[in-house]
């Protein structure tokens, strides 16, 4: 299933070498207090090594898949019974806010593709707020999308959003006194769970990933474990939370894979793409701020909670920020999880159909001008 059988001693040494290089990047980014240090640090370290020494590092796709399984399981644990109730009550506003954010991202993608000359599939996958670990593997399934460009755009967007959104929420909205009720416990906090459940969790994650692959789910190694752990967590059954070290290992596995897969020759025009990626990300945060204000006016939700709920960031980052400023963590988790499901299920299916149709139409024009 994982494709690790038959690895030679040479490959084992190459994997160890890659891990050592990646760890240097992780430690450096940690010391510099970078966001997602153990994903971006290994990504940067592997990329710099390959460029500086003209040497390709080895990293099996199976290790990337293992990292995705762990992160998918960990993300699903944030889905509680309270989150399910929040989604049921706020479903219309979730659909509208997610559609507005996605529509804004698509508009920016069309503009960036037109101005920079990159392919439209690459631009769309780079602009959609789904995260590096989700959108890059999905881009490999979309015809015409270049994973290197998607990685570049998603990295720029994530860095800007991860820095900008908490800063605005903490020093802007929360500082103005606009915060919701005090939360005594974050939905992201680790609960006391019997270690006897660990073998059960391992079996469930493996089975979920296998079934998701066979059912041809988009990004199955992430989605399968996420769905299973979310369903069990929402049912009230306690599953063991991953230790921080395991989460770091999962991020490192994905970061190495992303860095190793970047082909700089495909980014010959990165200098032209960079300002558009930065401007697009900042504009997207501004659109989110405006949408959050409207949401807070029509729903019983504070401005800062609305902003963190629909911000194009990740659930861990937005959840931790919400807990720090006493926003409604459960509602933030519900909105963010809904967007995760929307982006990972609806967007890939729609894009595959759209681009498959456009490619078929192009072939028809080639044969019958």
C-alpha positions, 0 to 999 in steps of 0.5 A: 500500500505504501510502496516502501518495500524493496527500498535499497540501502542507498535509498535508505541513506538518501532518505536519512540525508534528506531528513537531516537537511529538512530538520535543519530548515525546521529548526531554523524556521522555529528559531525565527518564529515562522508559521508552520515551521516544520512544513515551510522549513523543510520545504525551503531547506530541501529547495535551497540544497537542490539549487545550491548543490545541483543535487536531487534529494530522494523522498518517496511519495509513500512518506508524503502519503503517511504525513497526509494521513496523520494530518487528516486524522488530526484535523478531523479530531477538531470536529465535535458534536457542538461543531456539527450543531453549529454547521446545521444551524449556520449552514446557509451563511456557511455556503454563502460565505464560502461561495463568496470567498471561492468566487473572489479567489476565482476572479483573482485567478483569472486576472493573475493568469491573464497578466502573468501568462501562467495556465488557468488551472495553475492559477486557480489551484494556486489561488483557491484557499485550501492550503499547500498540503491539500491543493498541491496534491490536488493540482497533480490530478488537474490537467494543465495545472503545474504543481510547482506554480501552485506550491509557489502561489500557495506558499506566498498566500499562506505566509501572508494570511498566517501573519496578516489575519492574526495581526488584524484579529488581535491588534485590530478587531479584538483590541477594539473590544469586539470579541465574543464570549470567553471560551474555557476550553478550545476545541483544539485542546488535547483531551485525556484519552485512553492509550488503548484506543491508539491501535483502534485509531491506527486501524481506522486511519489505514482502512479509511485511506484505503477505501478513499483511494479505491473510491477515487476520492480527491486527495484520498490520503488526507480525506479518508482519515479526516472523514473517519476521525471527524465522524467518530469525534462528532459521535462523542467517542474519544480518540487519542490526539497526536503528540506534537512530535508526531504532528511535526513529523507529518508536517516534515514529510509533506514539506520535504515532498513539496520542496523536492517537487519544485522545479525552478525551471518551470518558474522562470517568470517567478519575478513577475508572478510574485507581486501578483501573488502578494497583491492577490493574497492581501486583496483576498484578506481585505475581501474576507474582512468586508464579508465578515463585517456583513456576516456579523450584521446579519448573524448573531456572531461578532465581527472578530469571530466572523473574520476568523471563521471565513478567513482563508487560513488553516483551522489550527492557526485560526482556532488558536487565534480565536482561543487567544482573543476569546472568540467563539472557537466552536463556530470558527472550527465549524466554518473552517471545517465546512470550507475544508470539505467544500474545497476538497470535495466540490472544487476538485470535481468541478475543476476536473469536469470544467477542464476536461470539457475545455480540453475536449473542446480544444481537441475537437477544434483541432480536428475540425477547424 
